[in-house]
């Protein structure tokens, strides 16, 4: 496995080798030693799939003939999982029939290398795949990121919300959505000008980003409104996170208007063990809770589960 204590290694792309042959692992570890990559290891398809979900690598080298779960089934699982579907996969296989290659490409592999492989060629294919992957990531990120805040944009939210909703249905995991809005934002623009308003939006976005986990999805929903998707998170857990964001926002000193505090209101809706609403009604329910927080005095959180049971009372302004 890559050594997380080594910062130099951490800056290099991770290549996950999934192969049941210890000889192949030892061979590639030795021959890729001087390549600018970290090599992680898994010895069957299920182990590789679980590793990729928890620590998505930059590239996967995948054997086909393996115990527990073969390479084709592993590839199918990788392409169906939102977190792993965009990871490039190079198939390494002693089975090199035309049908094997067609199946691998149809399932989403970007390359197919037959065993026994020529190491010089494999290194060249690996470098090429990593370059293409890096360029695609850059283009994808530019299309998904809001220019002012650096958070994901509305289009990315729409895509990821459906993906996380479907994952919640499949695995009966917790899932929570948070709608949040800057209170009385129009008066900031009117009193201090649009540059001050942009600074507030950017500052609140930075605050949100500093509190969320790597697995959470923080987006600018539009204007002064933000939305969080919190996978594998119950409403109760989300309530604690949001209360920390709310209180920290209230305490921020704003240089352009030092006598004017900025507060945010939030609406939370989620479930602890599987979805009970359709995707759009779920968003509408969270937005309704946000509206209740606004109507009851602002600088508050209204939180409930999708079943409608109230679990969080409004916070005092």
Protein Blocks (a to p, Z undefined) as FASTA:
>chain_A
ZZfklmklmmpccdddddfbfklmmmmmmmmmmpccdddddfbfklmmmmmmmmccfbdc
ddfbdghiafklmmmmmmmpmklmmpccddddfblcfklmmmmmmnopabdcdddddfkl
mmmmmmmmmmmmmmmmmmmmmmmpcfklopacfklmmmmmmmmmmmmmmnopacdddddd
dehklmmmmmnojklmmmmmmmmmmmmmmmmcfkbccddfbhjbccdddehiafklmmmm
mmmmmmmmmmpccfklmmbccdddddddddfebcfbdfklmmmmmmmmmmmmmmnngjia
cdddfkopafbdcddZZ
